[in-house]
Amino acid sequence: MFKWLIVGIAALIGAAIVFAAAPAPDDTGVLTITARYVKTPPAGIDDPAWQRVAPVQVPVAGRLEMADVKGTVSTKALFTDDELYFLLSWEDPTCSTVKESWQFDGTQWVHLKGDEDRIALLFEIARINQFSSKSCSVVCHSPADLPRSQWHLATKSPVEKGDLWHWKAARSAPYRHADDGWLTVAGNPTGSYRETGRRADAGDGGDIKNETPDGSRPLYMQDPARRPSVPGFLLLEEAVPITDYSIFRAGDVIPYRLPVKPSASRFDVKAESRHADGRWTVMLHRKFNTGQEDDVAFDVRRRFSFAMAAFDDSGADHSKATRSLVLDFKR
């Protein structure tokens, strides 16, 4: 099971404008992912169209104490007249969606150990200096001797921008999307991302912590009048305040992180996901051009630099692709 750890993108998830693509990156050390044209969009993970595309094995690895942890993300890409699709698959023996859920031990509420599995893609929007050759390393600002608490995911100037697609097994998968954000310089004046350059796209989304003001127990439970639309998860729109804690018995579990229904630009990247046979398989797709300034606009005549990171039951430690990646389009 991967324990993902690498420079800087840890800050990306701790707590991604319409543009002309950057010039074609130098292919030295660059791994090309070629998107193939299909007239009919794939209906899902098992669509036969995926079988006609050869996967590219993207090597990923950790750093520091996890430097010897290595793996691959099997990567395929398809495109239609107006939409881009990725199929990503990687080994992970455990399906991690706990995200510190609450459990009642008969006397008090305690947090279960465990986080969530995730995968993230970062694309250039407005050219990020050296991103095409050094990938996410140039936006991480985290030399080996810098404490992890000081790692930042950010660009070095406000004219550099990135588009971050962040699929989360516990927080975005229930709504079948990848949380859509963007990257700029560090220093957000409010919010949990104020020390990084990560920003959320316009719209609702994300999640809230399910806890009372003193943090001692959950505040919400599943509305007993509604059948859960996603069994095993508690969506904020289906949650009601707990008024009687005496109904719970030892061993009862309530999620700690409640997904918020996404909307607008934050909901641009749709997702299908499945964990089976010790692997995650995730399909991500998005319109070429959303018309939003916080999204990259894809053009089949251009090539696009991007980076990849995967997370195993982690809120921070992760692995990144060990080579710079470029997306190319072929009919």
C-alpha positions as CSV (number, residue, x, y, z in Angstrom):
1,M,0.0,0.0,0.0
2,F,1.5,3.3,-1.1
3,K,2.3,5.9,1.6
4,W,2.5,8.9,-0.6
5,L,5.1,11.6,0.2
6,I,6.8,14.1,-1.9
7,V,7.9,17.7,-2.1
8,G,5.3,20.4,-1.8
9,I,2.0,18.9,-3.2
10,A,1.6,17.7,0.4
11,A,0.7,21.3,1.2
12,L,-1.7,21.2,-1.8
13,I,-4.1,18.9,0.0
14,G,-3.0,19.3,3.6
15,A,-5.2,20.9,5.5
16,A,-6.1,22.9,-7.9
17,I,-8.6,31.0,-17.1
18,V,-8.7,30.2,-20.1
19,F,-5.2,30.3,-21.6
20,A,-3.1,29.5,-24.5
21,A,-1.1,26.4,-23.7
22,A,2.6,26.8,-22.9
23,P,5.0,26.1,-25.7
24,A,5.5,22.4,-26.3
25,P,7.8,21.1,-23.6
26,D,11.2,19.7,-24.1
27,D,10.7,15.9,-24.5
28,T,13.9,15.1,-22.7
29,G,12.7,13.1,-19.6
30,V,9.1,13.9,-20.5
31,L,6.4,11.2,-20.6
32,T,3.8,11.8,-23.2
33,I,0.1,10.8,-22.6
34,T,-1.6,10.6,-26.0
35,A,-5.3,11.2,-26.0
36,R,-7.1,9.3,-28.8
37,Y,-10.2,10.5,-30.6
38,V,-13.5,8.7,-30.2
39,K,-16.8,9.9,-31.7
40,T,-18.9,8.5,-28.9
41,P,-17.9,9.4,-25.3
42,P,-17.1,6.4,-23.0
43,A,-20.1,5.6,-20.8
44,G,-17.9,4.7,-17.9
45,I,-14.9,2.8,-16.6
46,D,-15.9,-0.5,-18.4
47,D,-16.7,1.1,-21.8
48,P,-15.1,-1.0,-24.6
49,A,-13.5,2.2,-26.0
50,W,-10.9,2.1,-23.2
51,Q,-9.7,-1.3,-24.4
52,R,-8.6,0.2,-27.7
53,V,-6.1,2.5,-25.9
54,A,-2.7,1.3,-24.7
55,P,-2.0,2.5,-21.1
56,V,1.0,4.5,-20.2
57,Q,2.6,3.4,-17.0
58,V,3.4,6.7,-15.1
59,P,6.0,6.0,-12.4
60,V,5.4,7.6,-9.1
61,A,7.6,7.7,-6.0
62,G,7.8,9.3,-2.5
63,R,10.6,11.1,-0.8
64,L,12.5,11.4,2.5
65,E,11.4,8.4,4.7
66,M,9.2,7.2,1.9
67,A,11.9,7.5,-0.8
68,D,11.8,3.8,-1.4
69,V,8.1,3.6,-1.9
70,K,7.4,3.4,-5.7
71,G,4.5,2.5,-7.9
72,T,2.8,3.3,-11.2
73,V,-0.4,4.9,-12.3
74,S,-1.8,3.2,-15.5
75,T,-3.0,6.2,-17.5
76,K,-5.2,6.4,-20.6
77,A,-6.8,9.3,-22.3
78,L,-9.6,9.8,-24.9
79,F,-11.3,12.8,-26.3
80,T,-14.5,13.6,-28.2
81,D,-15.3,16.8,-30.2
82,D,-15.6,18.8,-27.0
83,E,-14.6,16.7,-24.0
84,L,-11.4,15.1,-22.5
85,Y,-11.4,11.8,-20.6
86,F,-8.8,10.2,-18.4
87,L,-8.8,6.6,-17.0
88,L,-6.4,6.2,-14.1
89,S,-5.7,3.0,-12.2
90,W,-3.2,2.2,-9.5
91,E,-2.5,-0.4,-6.9
92,D,-3.9,0.2,-3.4
93,P,-4.8,-2.9,-1.4
94,T,-7.1,-1.0,0.9
95,C,-10.1,1.2,0.1
96,S,-9.6,4.1,2.4
97,T,-12.6,6.4,3.0
98,V,-12.6,6.7,6.8
99,K,-11.5,10.3,7.1
100,E,-11.5,10.2,10.9
101,S,-15.1,9.1,11.2
102,W,-16.7,9.2,14.7
103,Q,-17.4,6.0,16.6
104,F,-19.3,5.7,19.9
105,D,-17.5,3.4,22.4
106,G,-20.4,3.3,24.8
107,T,-19.3,6.2,26.8
108,Q,-17.8,8.8,24.5
109,W,-17.3,9.6,20.8
110,V,-13.8,9.0,19.4
111,H,-12.2,9.4,16.0
112,L,-11.3,6.3,14.1
113,K,-7.9,6.2,12.6
114,G,-7.7,6.6,8.9
115,D,-7.9,9.2,6.1
116,E,-8.8,8.7,2.4
117,D,-7.3,7.7,-0.9
118,R,-6.9,10.5,-3.6
119,I,-5.4,11.4,-6.9
120,A,-4.7,14.8,-8.3
121,L,-3.8,16.3,-11.7
122,L,-2.2,19.8,-12.1
123,F,-2.3,21.5,-15.5
124,E,-0.7,24.7,-16.7
125,I,-3.2,27.5,-17.3
126,A,-0.9,30.5,-17.8
127,R,2.7,29.4,-18.3
128,I,4.5,28.4,-15.1
129,N,8.2,28.8,-15.4
130,Q,10.1,25.4,-15.7
131,F,6.9,23.5,-15.1
132,S,7.2,21.7,-18.4
133,S,10.6,20.2,-17.4
134,K,10.4,20.1,-13.6
135,S,6.7,19.4,-13.2
136,C,5.2,20.1,-9.7
137,S,8.6,20.6,-8.1
138,V,8.7,24.2,-9.3
139,V,5.4,25.0,-7.4
140,C,6.2,23.2,-4.2
141,H,8.8,25.4,-2.7
142,S,9.9,22.7,-0.3
143,P,13.6,21.9,-0.3
144,A,14.6,18.7,1.5
145,D,15.8,20.5,4.7
146,L,12.6,22.5,5.1
147,P,10.1,21.3,7.7
148,R,7.0,19.7,6.3
149,S,4.8,22.3,8.1
150,Q,6.4,25.0,5.8
151,W,5.8,23.2,2.5
152,H,3.7,25.4,0.2
153,L,2.0,24.6,-3.1
154,A,2.1,27.9,-5.0
155,T,3.4,29.6,-8.1
156,K,6.1,32.2,-7.8
157,S,4.3,35.0,-9.6
158,P,0.7,36.0,-10.0
159,V,0.9,35.6,-13.8
160,E,1.6,31.9,-13.4
161,K,-1.5,29.8,-12.9
162,G,-2.4,26.1,-12.7
163,D,-5.6,24.1,-12.9
164,L,-6.0,21.4,-10.1
165,W,-8.3,18.4,-10.4
166,H,-8.5,16.6,-7.0
167,W,-10.4,13.4,-6.7
168,K,-11.1,12.3,-3.1
169,A,-12.4,8.9,-2.2
170,A,-14.3,10.2,0.9
171,R,-15.2,13.8,-0.1
172,S,-15.7,14.1,-3.8
173,A,-16.4,10.5,-5.0
174,P,-19.9,10.5,-3.4
175,Y,-20.9,13.3,-5.8
176,R,-19.1,11.7,-8.7
177,H,-16.7,14.5,-9.3
178,A,-13.1,15.7,-8.7
179,D,-12.9,18.9,-6.7
180,D,-11.9,21.6,-9.2
181,G,-9.5,24.3,-8.0
182,W,-6.7,26.5,-9.3
183,L,-3.2,27.6,-8.3
184,T,-1.6,31.0,-7.8
185,V,0.8,32.7,-5.5
186,A,0.7,31.9,-1.7
187,G,-1.1,34.2,0.7
188,N,-4.9,33.6,0.6
189,P,-6.2,36.1,3.2
190,T,-8.9,33.7,4.5
191,G,-9.5,30.0,4.8
192,S,-7.5,26.9,5.4
193,Y,-5.4,27.4,2.3
194,R,-4.1,30.9,3.2
195,E,-0.5,29.7,3.5
196,T,-0.6,28.1,0.0
197,G,-1.5,29.2,-3.5
198,R,-4.4,26.8,-3.8
199,R,-7.8,28.3,-4.4
200,A,-11.2,26.7,-4.9
201,D,-13.1,27.4,-8.2
202,A,-16.2,29.4,-8.1
203,G,-19.2,27.6,-6.7
204,D,-20.2,25.4,-3.7
205,G,-18.4,22.2,-2.8
206,G,-15.8,20.7,-0.5
207,D,-16.9,19.4,2.9
208,I,-17.6,20.4,6.5
209,K,-16.5,18.9,9.7
210,N,-19.3,17.1,11.6
211,E,-18.7,18.2,15.2
212,T,-20.3,20.1,18.0
213,P,-18.8,23.5,18.9
214,D,-16.6,21.9,21.6
215,G,-15.4,19.1,19.2
216,S,-16.4,16.3,21.5
217,R,-19.0,14.5,19.3
218,P,-20.8,14.6,16.0
219,L,-23.4,17.3,15.4
220,Y,-25.2,15.6,12.5
221,M,-26.6,12.2,11.6
222,Q,-28.4,10.8,8.5
223,D,-32.0,12.0,8.2
224,P,-34.0,9.0,9.3
225,A,-36.7,9.9,6.9
226,R,-34.4,9.6,3.9
227,R,-32.6,6.6,2.5
228,P,-28.9,7.5,2.1
229,S,-28.2,8.2,-1.6
230,V,-24.6,7.1,-1.2
231,P,-24.5,4.3,1.5
232,G,-21.6,4.6,3.8
233,F,-21.3,8.4,3.4
234,L,-23.2,11.3,5.0
235,L,-24.0,14.1,2.6
236,L,-24.6,17.5,4.1
237,E,-27.9,17.8,2.3
238,E,-29.1,14.6,3.9
239,A,-27.9,15.4,7.4
240,V,-30.0,16.5,10.3
241,P,-28.9,17.8,13.8
242,I,-28.7,15.1,16.4
243,T,-31.2,15.9,19.2
244,D,-31.0,12.7,21.2
245,Y,-27.6,11.0,21.7
246,S,-29.2,8.2,23.8
247,I,-30.3,6.4,20.6
248,F,-26.7,5.4,19.8
249,R,-25.1,2.2,20.9
250,A,-21.4,1.2,21.3
251,G,-19.9,0.6,17.9
252,D,-22.1,3.1,16.0
253,V,-20.2,5.1,13.4
254,I,-21.0,8.5,11.9
255,P,-18.8,10.2,9.2
256,Y,-16.7,13.1,10.4
257,R,-16.4,14.9,7.0
258,L,-19.6,15.7,5.2
259,P,-19.4,16.3,1.5
260,V,-21.2,19.5,0.3
261,K,-23.1,19.3,-3.0
262,P,-20.8,20.9,-5.7
263,S,-22.0,23.5,-8.2
264,A,-20.7,25.9,-10.9
265,S,-17.1,25.8,-11.9
266,R,-16.1,23.7,-8.9
267,F,-18.3,20.9,-10.3
268,D,-16.7,20.9,-13.8
269,V,-14.7,17.7,-13.5
270,K,-16.9,14.7,-13.4
271,A,-15.7,11.3,-12.1
272,E,-16.5,7.6,-11.9
273,S,-14.6,5.4,-9.5
274,R,-14.2,1.9,-8.3
275,H,-12.0,0.0,-5.9
276,A,-11.7,-3.7,-6.7
277,D,-9.0,-6.4,-6.7
278,G,-6.6,-4.2,-4.7
279,R,-6.8,-1.3,-7.2
280,W,-8.4,2.1,-7.6
281,T,-9.8,2.9,-11.1
282,V,-11.0,6.5,-11.6
283,M,-12.4,8.0,-14.8
284,L,-12.2,11.9,-14.9
285,H,-13.7,14.0,-17.6
286,R,-14.3,17.6,-18.4
287,K,-15.4,19.9,-21.2
288,F,-12.5,21.3,-23.3
289,N,-13.6,24.8,-22.6
290,T,-15.8,25.6,-19.6
291,G,-15.8,29.3,-20.2
292,Q,-14.4,29.9,-16.7
293,E,-11.2,31.9,-16.0
294,D,-10.3,29.3,-13.3
295,D,-10.0,26.4,-15.8
296,V,-7.5,25.5,-18.5
297,A,-9.0,25.6,-22.0
298,F,-7.9,22.5,-23.9
299,D,-7.2,22.7,-27.7
300,V,-6.4,19.6,-29.7
301,R,-3.9,21.5,-31.7
302,R,-1.7,22.1,-28.7
303,R,0.2,20.1,-26.0
304,F,-0.3,20.6,-22.3
305,S,2.1,20.1,-19.5
306,F,0.7,18.5,-16.3
307,A,1.7,16.7,-13.1
308,M,0.2,13.9,-11.1
309,A,0.2,12.9,-7.5
310,A,-1.5,10.0,-5.7
311,F,-2.4,9.6,-2.0
312,D,-2.8,6.4,0.0
313,D,-5.0,6.9,3.2
314,S,-3.4,10.2,3.6
315,G,-4.2,13.9,4.2
316,A,-0.7,15.0,3.2
317,D,1.9,12.3,2.4
318,H,1.8,11.3,-1.2
319,S,3.8,10.3,-4.3
320,K,4.2,12.3,-7.4
321,A,5.0,11.3,-11.0
322,T,8.8,11.1,-11.3
323,R,8.8,12.4,-14.8
324,S,7.3,15.5,-16.4
325,L,4.1,14.7,-18.2
326,V,2.6,16.2,-21.4
327,L,-0.8,15.6,-22.9
328,D,-1.0,15.3,-26.7
329,F,-4.0,14.8,-28.9
330,K,-4.2,12.4,-31.9
331,R,-7.1,11.6,-34.2
